[in-house]
Amino acid sequence: MAAIRSLRSLLDPFTMTLLAVVLLASLLPAQGQIATGFEWLTTAAIALLFFMHGAKLSRDEIVRGITHWRLHAIVFGCTFVFFPLLGVALKPVVAPLVGDGLYYGILYMCALPATVQSAIAFTSLARGNIPAAICSAAASSLIGIFITPLLVIWLLGAEGDQTAHTLDAIQKIIVQLLLPFIAGQIARRWIAGWMKRNSHWLKHVDRSSIVLVVYTAFSEAVNQGLWTQVPLKNLLALVAVCCVLLAIVLVAIWYAAKLMGFDLEDRITILFAGSKKSLATGVPMAQVLFSSASLGVMLLPIMIFHQIQLMVCAVLAQKFAERPQQHD
C-alpha cells in the first residue's frame, strides 16, 4: 500500500488527464463542423486563460525579492538561454533518435518559461528561499509571454513550415495572448479579491482550457495521420531524451549556483525555478504559434517532460526536506 501511495504522489493527475485526452482524440477525433466549433471555442479559451493569468499575477510578487538580482539572473539565464542552446547543441544526437517533428517540439519546450505553482511548491517543501522563488517564477511567466515567441521564431523560423509567417505570428501573439493578459492586469484591481476567494473552482477553468486545446490539437493531428508519422520507437526515444535533458539541466544548475557562491536555500530555489518548463503556458501558446497540422507533434515533448520533471523534483524536494533544520 505504501508503494501505491508513493506512486500516486509522483504521478501528476493533470498530466494523466491530458494523456487520457490524447487517447480520446486518437480514438474519437473531432471532425468537420464539430472540429470547426472546437477551434473557435479553443481561441476563446486561450484568451480567457491569459486574461486570468494577467489578473492573478500580483505586482507585489514581482517587486518582492527584486534586489536578489543574481539569483534571478541565473534562473532566467537557464530558462531562456541555457535550455534553448542545449536543445540546439543536441540536435545531431536527438533529431535522428526522435525524428524532425518531435525534435522541433523539444526546441519549443526549451523556449518555454518556468512554471509558477510547482516551482514554488517544491521550493517550499525543500525549505528553500520562498520569496525569491515566487519572484523568479512569476517574472519568468510574465517575461515568457514576450521572449518565448521570439525564441520560437528564432529557433524554428528557418525550418520552413514549422511556424507561421513572422508577422502573422506576432499579430496572433498580440491579439490572443498579450491583449488579454494586459486586460487581466488592468482588471486585477477590481477582480483580484473575487478570484482569490473563488480560486478553488477557477483553477478548473484554467485546466479545462488546456484540456480543450489538447483535444482540439490532437484531433487535428490524428486526422492528419499523427500516429503514422510518430513510430513507437520515436516516442520511447523521446522519453529517454527528456530524462537526459532534465538530468543535464539539474546538474548544470546545481553546480553553477554552487560555484557562484549561493547558499543552500538559494541553490534549492535556483534548482527548482530554473529547471521547470510550463505546460500551462506551453499548450495555449503552441495553438497560436504553430499550424494545426504540426500542433500535436509539437506538444508531445512538453507533456512528457512535464510529468518527468514533477516526478524527479518531488523526490529531490523530499530529500532536501529531510535535512536537519540547522543545516550549515
N, C-alpha and C positions, 0 to 999 in steps of 0.2 A: 504493500500500500504506500509506503514511504517513497518507493521508486516511482510509482504512478503520480503521486503528488509533485515530486520533483520535475517529472516530465511535463506535467501541466503548467508548472510555473515557468518553464523555459519556452513553451510553445505559445506564441502571441495569438490570442483568439482572433484579433482583427485580421492578421495575416492569413490565418486559417480560413477565415470568411472569404477573403479575396481569392484564395486558391479554389474554394468551392464555387465562387462566381465564375472563375476561369473555366472550371469543369462544366458548369451550366451553359456558358456561352459556347463551349465546344460541342455540347450535345444539342442545344436549342438556341442557335444564334438568331438575333433579330434580323429580319429581312424585310425588303420592300418598304411600304408605308410605315410599318412599325419601327423599322430602323431609322427612317427619317424623323419620326416623332422623338425617338430616343436621342438623336443628335441635337435637336432643338432643346430638349429637356436638359441635356448634358451642358450645353452652352450656358443656360440659365443657372444651373447648379454650380458651375465653376465661378461665375460672377458672384453668386451668393457666398461661396466658400471664401473667396478673397475679401469680400466685404466683411465677413465675420473675423477673418484674420486681422484686418485693419482695426476693427472695433475692439478686439481683445488685447492687442499689443499696447501695453502701457508705456508711455514715455518715461515714467519714473524708473522702469526696469532698464531702459537704455542708459539713463543718467547714473543709476546706481552702479558703483564699481567702475565708472568710466576712466578713472585715474589709473586703473591697473592695466595700462595700455600694452605692456609687454606680453601679458597673458593673452589678451585679446588678439594681438598681432600674430602670435604663433598659432592660435586656433584658426583665424581667418586664413593665414598662410597655408595651413594644412588643408583646409576645406576648399579653397578656391585656387590654390597654386600647386601644392604637392600632389593632391589627388588627381587633377587633370593631367599634370606632367607624367605621373606614374602610369596613367591609362595610356597615354601616347607612347611612352617608352616600352611598354609591354606588348605593343601591337605585333611585333614579329613572332612572339610566342603565343599570344592569346588568340589572335584572329584565325590562324589555322585550326586551333582547337575547337572554337565555338562557332566559326563562320562569321562572315562580314556583318550580317544583320544584328546578331547578338553582341558583336564587338562594338558596334555603334551604340547599342543600348548601354554597354558598360561605360563608354565615354560620356554618354548623357548622365548616367548615375554619378560619375566622378565630378561633374559640373554642378551638382545639386547642393543646396545649403544644408546645414546641420539640422537635426531635429531639435525641438524645444522641450517637449514633455519628457521624453526618455532620457535626454542628456541631463536634465535637472534631477530627475528621479534617481538615476544611477549615481550621480554625484552626491545626492543627499544620503542614499543608502551607504555609500562608501566613506562618508564623513569627509568630503572634500570641501572646497570653497564654494558654498552655495550661491551667495550673491554674485560672484564672478561668473558662475555657470548660467545664472538667469540672464545676466547682461550679455554674455557671449552668444548664447543660444538665440535670444530674442533678436540681437543685432544681426546675427547670421541669417536668420529667417527674413528679416527686413531687407538686408543688402542683397540676398539671393534673388529677390524679385527683379533687381536690376542687373546683377552680374551674371546669373545663370544663363539667361537668354543670349547674352553677348558671348559667353564662353561656348555655348552650343553652336552659335553661328560660326565662331572661330574654329572650333574643333571639327564640326561636321559640314561646314559650308562648302568645303572643297569636294565633298563626296556626292555632289550632284543632287539626286532626288531625295536625300535624307531629310533635308529641311526645306521649308517653303522659301520663296524668294525673300531676300533680306528685308526689303521694305514692307512686304506683306506680313512677315513675321513680327516686325517691330510694331506695325499697326495693330495686329491681333493682341500683342502683349499689352499695349497701352489701353485698348478698349476692354479686353476681357479680364486683365489682371490688375493693371496699375490703377485705372479709374475706380473700380470697385474698392480696391484697397484704400485709396485716398478718401473715398466716400465713407468708408468704415471709420477711418481715423477722425474725420470731421464729426461723424455721428456719435463717436465714443462718449463725448461729454454728456449726451442725453441717454444713451442706452447701455453704458458700461455696467451700471448697477443692476439693471434688469438682467443683463447677460450673465453676470456673476451669480445672481440668485437662481437663475434657471440653467446653470451650466450642466446640471445632471442630465437634462434631456437635450440641450443644444449640442452636446458632443455627438449625439446620434445624427444630427443634421450634417455635421462635418463628415462623418463616416459614411452616411448614406450617399452623399455627393460623390465620394471617392468610389464607392461600390458601383454607382451608376456609370461613372466614367470607365471603370474597368470592364463592366459588362458590355457597354457600347463599343469600346475599343477592341475587345477580343471577339465580339460578334463579327465586326467588320473584318478582323484579321482571319478568323476562321472561314468566312465567306471568300476571302482572297487566297485560301489554301495554306494557312499558317502552319499546321502540323505536318504538311508535306514538305514545307521549307525548313523546318527545325527538327532534325532527327533526334532520337532519344540520346544518342551518344553526345550530341552537342549540348543537350540540357544537363547531362551529368558532368560534362566538362565545365559548364557554366557554374555549377555549384562549387566545383573544386577551385575554379578561378576566383570566385567571390571569397572563399575561405582564405586563399593565399593573399589576395589583395588586402583583406582586413588584417591579417597577421602582419604583413609588411608595414601597414599604416600604424598599427598599435605599437609595434616595436620601435619604429622610427620616431613616433611622437614621444614615447616614454623617455627614450634616451636623449632626444633633442632637448626636452624640458629639463632633464637632469643636468645636461651639460651647460644649460643656460642659468643654472643656479636656483631654480624654483624649489620651494619647499614641497613636502609630500602632499599637503592639501591642494596646492595649486597644480601639482603634476596630475593628481587624480582628476581635477576639473578639466585640464587640458586633454587628458586621455579620453574622457567620455564626451566632451564637447567637440573635439577635433576629429574623432573617428566616425561620427554618425553621418548618415545621409537620409534626407527626409522623404519618406514615402508620401506623406500628406501634401507636400509641395510638388513632388515629382510627378504624381499621376495627373493632376489637373493641368499642370504646366505643359506636359507632353501633348495633351489634347490640343493645345494652342500651337505648339511649335512644329508638330510633325503631321505628315499626311496620314489619312486614315488607313491606308494600305500598310504602312510600316509601324503603326502605333503599338500593336500587340507585341511585336518582337522587341520594340524599344523599352517596354515596361517590364518585361520578364526579369532582367538583371536587378533592378531596384527592388522588386518584390522578393526575390530570393535573398539578396544582400540584407534587406531589412530584417528578415527573420533570423539570419545568421548573426547579425550584429547584436540583436536583442539577446539571443541565447548566450553568446560569448561574454557580452558585457554584464549580463546578470550574474554569471559565475565570478567574473573579476570583481564586481562590486561587493559580492558576498565575502570574498576573500579579504578585501580591504576592510570591510566592516568588522571582521573578526580580530583585527589587530588591537593591541592594548590601547586604552584610552589616552595614556600619556606617552604615546609613541614619539620618539625624537626624530 
